[in-house]
Amino acid sequence: MSPTQANDFGLIGLAVMGQNLVLNIESRGFSVSVFNRSPAVTEAFVAANPGKQLTACSTLPALVQSLALPRKLMIMVKAGAAVDEVIEQLVPLLSAGDIIIDGGNSLYSDTERRDAWLTPLGLRFVGAGVSGGEEGARKGPAIMPGGPASTWAVLRPIFEAIAAKVDGVPCVVHIGPGGAGHYVKMIHNGIEYGDMQLICEAYSLLKAAGLSSDEMASVFAGWNQGDLQSYLIEITAVALAQRDPATGQPLVELIQDQAGQKGTGQWTQLNAAENAVVISTINAAVEARVLSSQKPLRLRASGLLHGPAPAPPLATPEDKARLVAQVHDALYASKVVSYAQGLDLMRSMSDKKQWALDLGAIAGIWRGGCIIRARFLNHISAAYAADPGLRNLMLAPFFQQLLNRSQQAWRTVVAQAVMQGIPVPAFSASLAYYDSLRSARLSANLLQAQRDFFGAHTYERTDRPAGEWFHTDWPEVID
Ligand code: 6PG
């Protein structure tokens, strides 16, 4: 590396995501300096990619020295303390105006802390959500950068070049200040959890009805040609068709039913609770993962707790087709609820933090590159373009009509699942949210009576103006 080297971009952390991002960035014509804690990994990566504008740097000072000003350094290491460790090593090496980008799944409040740490030092910190997994990093992720608006002019050319494109439009926008980028990535992941759980519940219903793995693969492949088109539906169809090479059996049926999770779904739950925003479908998805992981407990309970006898498999193609159509509608309607809840949480947090998030633009960049990419997101972008102040996605005309025409099949599916003892926590949470939202009068009147009975918390009356509070001297209860 010559002392006058002036590369366009630096990346720290050469795990697969980091390596693929480097190859993507370089393939767009940018020169990239790379560093890994293990120099051997750095050397091996550059050696394995000859003839490219890649510079192996064995130390952080060498990496920093190799970059043109203002320096753009992306950190791709495990979220948490490792990010702080790298930043601490970088700070004394950098100049005012340099940009540090954290491309991991960091918690937005950590990003805010790092922003507050670095800004007084004249450095600029960008927390950027990067979605699409290893393949997305190489071919085109969706990118959700936050941080100072001044960084967008500097980073935009690179990020737009490497991002996925939908209709020629890059799946990246500047999300907002501070931790807004990582926050939106967290919401993306919460919605991802909801999407994945809803698909799994659809699968459990079809399987209980007697469809084979190949039949279910065909159903999902068919749905992927219609309004449920999405990356997750597509990979589900492929996964269900996959045979285990050793046994010839459907591979999915050989996989243990215990789900993992790295934490972004749980962060979403905590944030919703802090903001008093209902995300019942996403909550159901996170909880379903937790309950699935409690296999020993479930095995013990399965021998002790009773349920209905399994329904006989559907006999005729007509019966199967009817169920498939009903499950399609229940899945689509539940998905609308899950997105409405995730967007409602983003709106609430945006107001609280004064981030001025553009929900339509965010839905727009989610159309490609990211894990929840789907045709469906076009309708969300259109809904917010038509009504930027939309209070709840479900009330947008397109989604109102979708829900209204789906709600009967949705009820039938949930009711049949309940009667057959098939757990559908996310379908049923979504339906309960739908029915609660459309209820002009809920049962909370009795709840207010209970609260006033034991705690004198007072209540308002239907026949008096709002803001007038009442208390009743309830009869004594001798318990
Ligand atoms: C993405 C994914 C990714 C996610 C991993 C693990 O947008 O590319 O959301 O960031 O963290 O797939 O997620 P879980 O272990 O939480 O399922």
Residues whose N, C-alpha, C, O or C-beta is under 5 A from the ligand:
A	BS01	6PG	V130 S131 G132 G133 N189 G260 Q261 K262 G263 T264 I371
